[in-house]
Amino acid sequence: MHQLSIAILISLLSLSHAADPLRVLIVDGQNNHKWEFTTPVLKHALAQSGAFEVTVTTTPPKGAPSTAWDAWRPVFRDYAVVVSNYNGEPWPEAVRADFEAYVQGGGGFVSVHAANNSFPEWQAYNEMIGVGGWGGRSEKSGPWLYVKDGKLFRDTRAGPGGAHGPQHEFVVEMQDLEHPITRGFPSRWLHCKDELYSRLRGPAQHIQILATAKSDLTGEQEPNLMVIQYGQGRVVHTTLGHADYSMLDRGFYEILERGTEWAATGKVELTAAIPADFPTEEKTSPVALEGHPKQAK
């Protein structure tokens, strides 16, 4: 009886430990998109799942003195995964070195939308995100990736990296439904009004395309959900999420939740359930966030 009680206690402790939320760090503070509106949505999407404990670190504003940057020293190793909602000035060298070591050593990283515009001159960062846009990126940054007839193409022709047309709703087409992040998703679903990134370029090493959408500019299936291996670290890169109204979409919520769990653990268990209100090919599924101020469209 005594041994049985000990076994039950150990089992309960194990379950309690397994249920501990994953610690997530969101980085914001500069962006050509309105991070003040979008970070609260990212935080809500993760926190409402019950799987994550979310902390936000905000960088100094653009043009801040070096003393302000000297004081910004996020401790990445304290978190299972880092989510970037940042596009702005270069991080201090010490922070860049810490981040490289963190991901290289097995830390998770999720790049959201304009975070792939960041740091065109930081080679390690571009290897982490696979492909990026703007910031002077061109064929010298790496090939333009797109998918045609289920095959990945690497176009090395000269041209700028990064483009998009007017915001609109568009159909997301799943290219891999076997990956833990996308397992159970419908093969095609309608995403809320957003920017559809195209002509992204970069090193594109150790990259797997999970989802695409047909670009209004190129006519090609442009990647909008990718996973990249960087050292021991797992990286999830989504180009979705221009504004709060783009993120307040059940499909985006599921990508963020599942992608963040996978980047942290290599599995999708805590966030595996597909909600009944997931969007269909004909109908979007907006998410309501009470008290959140509406961003102009």
C-alpha positions, 0 to 999 in steps of 0.5 A: 500500500505504501509503495502504491501511494508513492507511485501515485504521488510520483505520477501526480507530480509528473502530470503536474510537471507536464502541465507547466506552461511553456515560457515565451518571450515576445520581442517588440519595440520597433516595427514599420507595422503597429506593434502596439496593436499587434503584440497584445493580439500575439500575447492573447493568442498564446495565453488563452490557449493555457499552454504558455506563460508570456512575457514581453520585452520592449526594446528602446525606441528608434534613435534612443541613446546607446545607454538605453540599449546598454540596459536592454539585455533580455535573458533568452535562455530563461525561455523555451521560445522567443517570438519576434514582432520586431523590425527596426534598428540593429540589436547590440552586438552582445544581444545578437551573440546571445540570441545566436547562441540561444537558437544554435543551442536549441532555443525555439524562435518564431518570426512573425510577419515584418520580423523577416524584414529585420537585420538584412546584414546579420547573416546568422539571423537570415539563416534562422528565418530562411528568407526575408524581404526588403532592407536591400535584399536581392539575389545576393541574399539568396534565391527567391523561393516559391512552390509550383505543382507541389515542388519548391523552386529556388529562383536565382534571377536578379531582382529585389527581395520582398514585395506585396500588393494591396491587402486582401483576403486570400486562400492559404494552401497547405503544402504539408499536412503531415508536420505536427504544426499543420496536421489536421488543418484543412488543405485550403482555408480563407485568411482574413485581410492581410499583406501577401508577401512575395519574392522573399529571398535568403540563404534558404538552408534546412527549410521546409515549406508548410503553407503558401498562397497564390500571389497577386503580383507573381502568380506563384504560390508564395511561402507563408509558413515555414520551418527552419533548422538552425543548429539545434534550434527549431525556427517557425516563420510565418509571413501572416499578421500585418495588423491586428485585424490580420492576426485576429483570425482563427487560422493565424491563432492556430499557426501561432499556438502550434508553431510556438509549441513546436519551436519550443518542444518539437511536438504539438500536444498542448495545442493539438485540438483543431477548433470547430470555428477554424476557417473554411475555403469560403469563409474566414473566422475572425477572433473577437478580443474584447477591449482591444482598440481597433487598428485602422484598416 
